Amino acid sequence: MLRATLALATCALAACAVPSGTTARPPNVLIVLADDLGYGDPRCYNDESKIPTPRMDALAAEGLRFTDAHAPASVCSPTRYGILTGRYAWRGRLQRGVLMPLDPPLIEPELETLPELLRQRGYRSACIGKWHLGWDWPLKDGGHVSDVFAGVGMDLDARMALMPRIDFTRRVRGGPLAHGFDEYFGDDVPNHPPYAFIDGDRLVTQPTAMNDAELYGHDGPMSPGWDDSMVLPTLAQRAASWLDEHARQADPRPFFLYFALTSPHTPIAPSTRWRGVSQAGAYGDYVAETDWALGVVLDAVARNGFAEDTLVVFCSDNGSPRFDGEGMQGEPDAVIARYGHDPSRPWRGRKGELYEGGHRVPLLLRWPRVVTGPAVADRLVSLTDLYRTIANLGGAKPAPGSGEDSLDLLPLLRGANDDAHARGSIVHHASNGTFGFRSGTWKLLEERVIEELPDGAGSRETVVQRLFDLAGDPGESIDLAAERPELVARLREEFEIVRLGRGTAGHHVPR
């Protein structure tokens, strides 16, 4: 039942809720964002999972597990944009896909990001891990890449031709430090050059070697000895060290740590310790190592005495492509065929698609001051909702008109159980640029159909509407569009209201 009343969750939450308007010190915030983790990977979501995920399972037992949570897109960059801005990325220049190598910053300078809001309230913030929201690299002959091209749509060969012109010794603009974070450490995108760690806005090691198809990913500059299997452990230890260092401050401020994992995204490269621990091949092993990385930061939270006053959020940026990890990738759906493990279970589809498996994601929330687990919430939620929820929790007020696709979940967490505080609809966005629209249990999606023309005249692409009732057909196998044209028309009208920005935050669309 997709729209039940949250009875279990609200009983657990309301008993410990901080009263509205309290002047107590705002909580620390830790977001751990997995990359390509499927809804059916953690055992707390899938009792048939062939992967050990003890830290995810413990987090679910200690807090709140959402069963109807969705990434704002079924691929990476737009989801990261949505979490940090509370806004769908398709409202800007990214109409399909993700950022490619050398694309300039995606977040518009005028948008107020979540770390910028929290900075106003005294938070210290760090982004550690995968950024994938663009940089503006300096050129050896002066200027920056943004002076050469605007990004999004430029031919990949032309991008690669720019690589020799980049001056990797200089500071790079437009990254996390330019969007409100006090500190950054990461490798941007694990399959994009330069293959090197970035500390703040400078490369840690100069990429004097080249990845000429030696490693998985695009060819390009690489730090000597770069090892994909060491990226995740390095990031996990850096995140834990940041928490340890924060605890040593004389009067530590509340913190916001955005720990964006590179796993289990390709290159699927579990380190030696984790190879063979699952029954789902290299992919399953990498998910198990992802679970370990979560545990590393949770242990740091605990040993530093932060646990009681820290809101922990664990989620994934989109669904799984269901690779098996062969050659650091493999074929889509291969992990099902080879090992009988379905990362999307019980949903249809995979990363990039509009079907549920593309965007319905694990979302776990732990906050001992408020949540007494285990609790389960089946209200409709978008990861864009983290923006307004966390901002309000920290005492920050988003500017009027900002975060237009974000709904404050705090009333739900504090025991509210009515539709006025629930999300009425959500927009889904596929890698190919098509849209889906969910309202209640109804889901309308677009599908591109290629029709071969007669007499060898080529082909024609058309977009058709599909209509599903998730209440009775969670597998999205029965298309009701032809039977319910009036409902299709109504949902199209609701979608247009949201698309044009005439709906209120959270899409409380009039019926």
Steps between C-alpha positions, in 0.01 A plus 500: 500500500676810374319780683441358844478726802849481649341374820806305612739779412308786654450313828876451523582854394246705689601358836845656480446800274672829575227762547453740212678828565754353741819698562709188555827467311422380148612147420799394300413367155668210319385405150653181359410475133570169328553494124285256297382299802173324417186482712543123524869496599472554879356207690278736699317563169531158340490179702635316195809720464821301456714775645585553869405857601516499882556875542209597275281245677601635843427855387152390395446328835606812689302753298253559221492307172319662209346265245372754246801732465622612158801665345397806295656335195608149412862606447769669706569871442137619508440319829802663665381835369153435645627407847714813529250745345153351559436543129463269202805527273283502186386849602851606401728404212533126565210357302627143478782277616782607732795736487784379282875565537586872513139617529488827695315538833133400482371686808403853404695765702180670611356186660539469877633153575441297815853557640463872435178505700653305787812722502272790593406307814858431604545152349839377392468295181698259289441311179702181473481268201334528163397847383392455133346846483766656282818704535656787308854390427778756434679505166874526446458791261282694743129493566290196580315222322175697535650759265523233230164326523181508703478125550215248468498370146859555392651206313706273727799504264501880513499486880794262504688728261481770765675287763860590396412869540401469867738627766457249781741692726255787548186525710182375339184708528133416544522192724366436850686797655321732257162367609516534876717215625789594728708198398516241225694183435418256222560381148202670332390209276673159520480435125587853379844656464699635665547187711623677812380611841400862549553668837300822519555644154840351411617159382688306766728333242569618149352267232821445309402151379226414251211258517511365146232234551718367782227559759124497466372841386577777256858539381683795647752629755560279805707514816783244485398174663130587518308200636120495470467249783654746747266791428212395726720405801688829466177700499354310795808554714514868401137548605563330834814709557303818430253404772785420740659837430169680547459340842840636609391860460466691827141602432386301197222650294227277359626327188362408160693217336394399149677169439440408136621147436640384166349154540359270382523705178745392232791443510378213718825454688466341843824501696671171580340468844149496350543272202285191531300605808164502316312254286452756224841527338716811491192721503375343820846526654509871420160550660635324808796738503257788462329376815840495673570861394170604656610322818834683506331840528231375738774367728669841490170666591462263795855515640495880496175521693298643211242222459219641716510840332560397139241454228636220279359466150598207278371475144595431138514740207300270268430134436752235406597419139521140627850434365685195630835678522675293233784716367401764755159521334334217309168502320173650630296244698796259503502477880147355481585251229829384654429512872123523547530830685263778390611847618159642400284244679201515515481775237532502123784679323848630568714813507419753228139389456162635609390167645520481879833318502659806342417751773339334805788486747586396854461788746592446866482769766634481855465775759492364858370830637184451294483154344457178695542215255425279336238704317373488143358786294323444170418860415618628162838673542754660266867544579447867412305513828827471692579862405209669674483243782864540602501877448199544729646255749812715520296815547569633150233652280522439125439816300153541347477305177806284569485127554176494301497122472575433867251417775580533871466154654535620859123511564485133403794421723333681787181299472283678240294247309292689249516572129572869563851399611551227241638515149219495247703419192849451364668539161723222371769569239679242288850508356358550149308812609151349519276569798282304736242645738372336817182615674367278777537145378466601135809530285513649153819460300631582156661237283695563182400255228705462181297392198667375183354669192405296191721458196820571691405863559664504840330517836272729695509565874180570688423547869207302639331518841487204737272493804545267797323454832776411746247394763382204294789466259833572673682323217375762249388233256143613421477817293163668568551808282258389228232411758531818705557794261332743741746404773792536261376850413464594868846379588646683201334817626639449851845436359488822297412696815810363669721532193411867460567562867146597594471235772610561857805327644442130525244501217177539693326508164124576503279213395 
